[in-house]
């Protein structure tokens, strides 16, 4: 890795490594949506959705545009399509489509036991 890439990668992948943010990106992959539409689709509080949109927009993983009184969010396909494609290829080739990779943190799995 290049010098100084550790912090950049940590910030980038930390932004992605959040279940709510991933769910938002999955919804936006289907079509652009407003906060209200995301709230309804996710069944989350508006403040939670807005809180999780902020880092996605700051990192430019999600675009935002004004349409009248609404802010409409859309996924940044230029950036995310190659990243997600690489992840899917890696999972298919090396991880048994994710079966061999840890799905949750220890704290999440300990709650199930």
SVG drawing of the C-alpha trace seen along z (x, -y; Angstrom):
<svg xmlns="http://www.w3.org/2000/svg" viewBox="-43 -24 48 46">
<polyline fill="none" stroke="black" stroke-width="0.4" points="0.0,0.0 1.1,-3.5 2.2,-5.6 -0.7,-7.4 -3.3,-5.1 -4.3,-3.5 -6.3,-6.4 -7.9,-7.0 -8.9,-3.4 -10.1,-3.3 -12.4,-6.4 -13.7,-5.1 -14.4,-1.5 -15.8,-2.7 -18.3,-4.8 -19.4,-1.6 -19.3,0.8 -22.6,-0.3 -25.8,1.8 -28.0,-1.3 -25.8,-2.9 -25.5,0.3 -29.3,0.6 -29.6,-3.1 -27.2,-2.4 -29.0,0.8 -32.3,-1.2 -30.7,-4.0 -29.2,-1.5 -32.8,-0.8 -33.8,-4.5 -33.2,-8.0 -35.2,-8.7 -36.0,-11.5 -35.4,-11.2 -39.1,-10.6 -39.1,-7.7 -35.9,-6.2 -37.5,-6.6 -40.6,-4.7 -38.7,-2.0 -36.3,-1.4 -38.8,-1.8 -36.3,-4.0 -36.6,-7.5 -35.9,-10.4 -33.1,-11.6 -31.4,-8.1 -31.7,-8.1 -30.4,-11.7 -27.5,-10.9 -26.5,-8.0 -26.8,-9.9 -24.4,-12.6 -21.2,-10.6 -22.3,-9.0 -22.8,-12.4 -19.6,-13.8 -17.6,-10.8 -19.4,-11.3 -20.7,-7.8 -24.2,-9.3 -25.2,-12.3 -27.9,-14.8 -29.9,-17.1 -32.7,-19.6 -36.0,-18.8 -38.4,-21.5 -38.6,-21.4 -37.1,-17.9 -33.5,-16.7 -33.2,-13.6 -30.4,-11.1 -28.9,-8.8 -26.0,-6.4 -22.6,-7.2 -22.5,-4.4 -19.1,-5.5 -17.4,-4.8 -19.6,-2.1 -20.2,0.3 -16.5,1.2 -16.0,1.6 -19.1,3.7 -18.3,5.7 -14.8,6.5 -16.3,7.5 -18.8,9.8 -16.1,11.4 -13.8,11.8 -16.6,13.4 -17.5,15.8 -13.9,16.8 -12.5,16.9 -15.2,16.8 -17.8,19.2 -20.0,16.2 -19.5,14.8 -20.0,18.0 -16.3,18.0 -16.2,14.4 -17.4,13.0 -20.8,11.5 -21.1,9.7 -18.9,8.5 -18.4,10.6 -20.8,8.3 -23.5,9.0 -23.0,12.8 -22.8,12.9 -26.3,11.4 -27.7,14.4 -26.3,17.0"/>
</svg>
